[in-house]
Amino acid sequence: MPRPFSRTWLLALTLTGCLVAPDAIAWGRRADSPPAPVADRRDDRPHRPRNRRTFVILTGTVTDMLPDDVRPPRHQHFVVRYTGASGRPNRVKVAHNTDLAPRVPVKPNDTVTIKGEFIDETPMDVIHYTHYDPRGGEGGYVKHAGKTYDRLPKRQRRAS
């Protein structure tokens, strides 16, 4: 008899359907129950299906400045509070690549509009890709005080 938790034992449990799917554990459902509708998820944050990039545009207020990444690719980090579709406040961390776009001169209580890729993370969601896409795909930006920060002028672009 194989010892518990060996590869053979786990394969046998998986093939017989005795293991519960991780998704079912995460949502407190049985493995054979249908997926939870979007309205039943934690809150009204944007939802990103697996293997799909979800770009969002939101306007909010800067609440905190976080330390920057100093090694390439360099990023400026700050937290933005915004109001979700239900009217509840949410917070998101912004990771703005300063190797591809200018640093945004934000400070707490400034209003910003952000377009970027939404990543559902714990403990705080993240929006990144707030710059042009060097490969030609969809990119993002940060708008602050009437100026759009999405790409460096050619003379200022840095090599990673």
Secondary structure, DSSP 8 states (H G I E B T S, - for coil): ---TTSHHHHHHHHHHT-S--HHHHHHT--TTS----GGGSSSSS----TT---EEEEEEEEEEEE----SSS-EEEEEEEEE-TTS-EEEEEEEEETTTS------TT-EEEEEEEEE--SSSEEEE--S--TTSS---EEEETTEEE----GGG----
